[in-house]
Amino acid sequence: MTESTWDPSKPILEIENLSISFFTRMREIPAVMDFSCTVMAGESMGLVGESGCGKSTVALAVMRDLGKNGKIVAGSIKFKGRDLTHMTEEELRHIRGSEIAMIYQEPMASLNPAMKIGAQLAEVPIIHQNMDKAEAWALARQIVADVRLPDPDRILHAYPHQLSGGQQQRIVIAMALMSKPALLILDEPTTALDVTVEAGIVDLVKDLGVKYGTSMLFISHNLGLILDVCDRLCVMYSGEAVESGNVREVFATMRHPYTQALFRSIPLPGADKNSRPLVAIPGNFPLPHERPQGCNFGPRCDYFQDGRCNAAEIEMSTVAGDDRHQSRCLKWQEIDWNAPMQRKAAKEKTPVGRVVLKMDDLRKYYSVSSGAFGGGAKKVVKANETLSFEAREGETLAIVGESGCGKSTFAKVLMGLETATSGSIMLFDENVQSTPIQKRNIDTVSSVQMVFQNPFDTLNPSMNVGRQIIRALEIFKFGTSDEDRNARMLELLDLVKLPRAFAERMPRQLSGGQKQRVGIARAFAGGAKVVVADEPVSALDVSVQAAVTDLLMDIQRENKTTLLFISHDLSIVRYLADRVMVMYLGHVVEMGTTDQVFQPPYHPYTEALLSAVPIADPKVTRKRIVLEGDIPSAMNPPPGCPFQTRCRWKSQVPGGICETQMPPVQTLAGGHQVKCHLSAEVMASMEPVIKIAAE
């Protein structure tokens, strides 16, 4: 069937019984087995599942870009009725980029740093459609405007490094749309972006899909995002599709134990770390060459039946009465899907003790030169402005805000990696504001530790797990002998729920979640009393996130640790924080208990943050407030209120004082603090951003 005879009522993409393997010198590693899915014209299909389940491998197979080691060993991939698996390189070259385009997770990897944006965009129609240069540049300008970038002419003449992450991702989307492809593949396109930027990109992708009639294959581990963007979804586990169907039907009436287990590990509204803790999926994801007999999910499944679930390979079966709903489960008709979940035992709330950390009027300024090579006038970057708060023993204080708001700078100052410009940091009655880490005593250093965002970068690849923890114990001068330190190392592995045998393993032999546990064990090696967790679960799968957050809470209960939890994921924050501090451009704009911050009155910025968070629950409705523009530069902050350039409430304040005066900190009921010019009456009139429909 040629493209000219393709019937638009037929599937645009039809993957049937696809199997993909990677070949190494040792063995054949099956990555995807018997995978089928269908995307109709104008439809958006979401692919979800944990890391390593084969989502990206399927996408690369559609692009026929599996590298030297990857090979399609069975099945077919039909695009507009033509089988891509039998096409020559020449035929594929005509389809890639023009008919099928792909957007990758990291925008800078897709952009040439040495070429201006306009030239990179114009290159697409010049190569694929033989368009002349002037026409290609005009099209580039129109598409840059379509992806809602301000001042298209300036953007076209800019280099990639002169744009923010969100702007770069919009350019990559514009590049993919330059030849108006029939199918757009998006591989985790918003993972590295702030939620506010993500909300804008998601709205953009949906609108452009409608405008250009583009079909989409949207890969994500974020179920809330899939609910926002997609019409249908396919859930993958260990190389297989385990459930597929209409998004809302699958979310409301899931019919596979893995889908159910995924939802139970997500912090949806109503989850609470004490009364309704998340349920992590037990066990670990199987390695491709160690998959079990029968059902791949069997060893981790609550409904597993020996001799039946592991007897033979399991086929997809149709769920009667639903819109193309299928499940790869033998027992889906026998399971009581409405049975209430067996709740984990409610846990005691950690009693909050004395103040262990108090910051007063903290400022951190950086002096930078405006010249390219260190010359030129000096400018000041105001990373933190008048930061004041306190944290108590056994408390979890969440610090939230977009990239560039000063969260990590504050963490570096607290750790002693930077010294503050002014103000005071009282840590256990000692002022450490101007004491760098080299001059802090061992007790102070060991009492304040950090868990970092990326567990892959924080472990020494040439040192086994036990040695990495013992090294920290040596630095903190723990014990009097190697035996003491070895015994303590094994206790720390117990603390983070890792088998003691892992002491002999190298980092490359661990999963992401296991590496993060080693990082947590190392942080607690010196008996830390204050732990700064900087996005500690954002690089992990949702099921692993649930286990790691639960672990942090257990350690906190046991050790009365003060946890400063830096995150942009407000779902996790609502689940585990006692109090929340919202930062914007170096300022604390709102502070209060979790209940206070998550319901009106809000600071206008908090309201926008909450509206941007995707929630994987069809019963939840969100007011859409998409922030225009990026965070202003800390080198050149706006006059008056730092948020006034993006605030939708500014017209409610008389006299234009938002643009000329820094707002005061208003203290509302229950000690809730909001730094805003809005009157108490206007704040009281605010409506909730998130509403949950009654059962």
Order of alpha helices (4+ residues) and beta strands (2+ residues): beta-beta-beta-alpha-beta-beta-alpha-beta-alpha-alpha-alpha-alpha-alpha-beta-alpha-beta-alpha-beta-beta-alpha-alpha-beta-beta-beta-beta-beta-alpha-beta-beta-alpha-beta-alpha-alpha-alpha-alpha-beta-alpha-beta-alpha-beta-beta-alpha-alpha-beta-beta-beta-alpha-beta
